[in-house]
Amino acid sequence: MGELMQLPCSIPEKFSSSGGGGNMEARVAKLESDVEHIKTDASDIKTDIRDLAKELRSDIRDMRKDHRSDFRILIGFHITTLVCLIGLLVKIFGK
């Protein structure tokens, strides 16, 4: 129970830690550049989303104003129609 058995292990060449070759510095520089571009793109996307959200809020606010005035006109029409019908019924059945 006190003895450990060592298993044979073979790591493929592409996964071995050989230092990454002679162009490791250039690859890291390219990765850093790519990450900077990704950060810039993400920042631009955030700005675009904020602008769209502001536009959407403004459009919704305008639509609500329009709906309020439309609703008031519709209620006025209904009240006028109701008064006319009541007057007609009084004229017909009020004799």
C-alpha positions as CSV (number, residue, x, y, z in Angstrom):
1,M,0.0,0.0,0.0
2,G,2.9,2.4,0.4
3,E,4.2,2.1,-3.1
4,L,2.9,4.2,-6.1
5,M,3.0,2.9,-9.5
6,Q,4.2,5.2,-12.3
7,L,2.1,5.1,-15.5
8,P,3.7,5.7,-18.9
9,C,2.7,9.2,-20.2
10,S,3.2,10.5,-23.7
11,I,2.2,14.0,-24.5
12,P,1.8,14.8,-28.2
13,E,4.4,17.2,-29.6
14,K,1.9,20.0,-30.2
15,F,0.9,20.0,-26.5
16,S,4.4,19.9,-25.0
17,S,5.7,23.0,-23.3
18,S,8.6,23.7,-25.6
19,G,8.4,27.5,-25.2
20,G,6.2,28.2,-28.2
21,G,8.8,28.6,-30.8
22,G,10.8,31.6,-31.9
23,N,7.9,33.8,-32.8
24,M,6.2,33.7,-29.5
25,E,6.7,37.5,-29.0
26,A,5.1,38.3,-32.3
27,R,2.1,36.1,-31.6
28,V,1.6,37.7,-28.2
29,A,1.8,41.1,-29.7
30,K,-0.8,40.1,-32.3
31,L,-3.1,38.7,-29.6
32,E,-2.7,42.0,-27.6
33,S,-3.6,44.0,-30.7
34,D,-6.6,41.8,-31.4
35,V,-7.8,42.2,-27.8
36,E,-7.5,46.0,-28.1
37,H,-9.6,45.9,-31.2
38,I,-12.2,43.7,-29.4
39,K,-12.3,46.2,-26.5
40,T,-12.8,49.1,-28.9
41,D,-15.6,47.2,-30.8
42,A,-17.3,46.3,-27.5
43,S,-17.2,50.0,-26.4
44,D,-18.6,51.1,-29.7
45,I,-21.4,48.5,-29.4
46,K,-22.2,49.8,-25.9
47,T,-22.4,53.4,-27.1
48,D,-24.7,52.4,-30.0
49,I,-27.0,50.5,-27.7
50,R,-27.2,53.5,-25.3
51,D,-28.1,55.8,-28.3
52,L,-30.7,53.4,-29.5
53,A,-32.2,53.1,-26.0
54,K,-32.5,56.9,-25.8
55,E,-34.1,57.0,-29.2
56,L,-36.5,54.3,-28.3
57,R,-37.5,56.1,-25.0
58,S,-38.1,59.3,-27.0
59,D,-40.2,57.5,-29.6
60,I,-42.3,55.7,-26.9
61,R,-42.9,59.1,-25.1
62,D,-44.1,60.6,-28.4
63,M,-46.4,57.7,-29.1
64,R,-47.9,58.0,-25.6
65,K,-48.6,61.7,-26.2
66,D,-50.3,60.9,-29.5
67,H,-52.4,58.1,-27.9
68,R,-53.5,60.3,-25.1
69,S,-54.8,62.9,-27.5
70,D,-56.4,60.2,-29.7
71,F,-58.1,58.7,-26.7
72,R,-59.5,62.1,-25.6
73,I,-60.9,62.6,-29.1
74,L,-62.4,59.1,-29.1
75,I,-64.0,59.7,-25.7
76,G,-65.4,63.0,-26.8
77,F,-66.9,61.3,-29.9
78,H,-68.5,58.6,-27.7
79,I,-70.0,61.2,-25.3
80,T,-71.4,63.2,-28.2
81,T,-73.0,60.1,-29.7
82,L,-74.5,59.1,-26.3
83,V,-76.0,62.5,-25.8
84,C,-77.5,62.5,-29.3
85,L,-79.0,59.0,-28.7
86,I,-80.4,60.0,-25.4
87,G,-82.0,63.1,-27.0
88,L,-83.4,61.0,-29.8
89,L,-84.9,58.5,-27.3
90,V,-86.4,61.3,-25.2
91,K,-87.9,62.8,-28.4
92,I,-89.4,59.5,-29.5
93,F,-90.6,58.1,-26.1
94,G,-91.1,61.3,-24.2
95,K,-94.4,62.3,-25.8
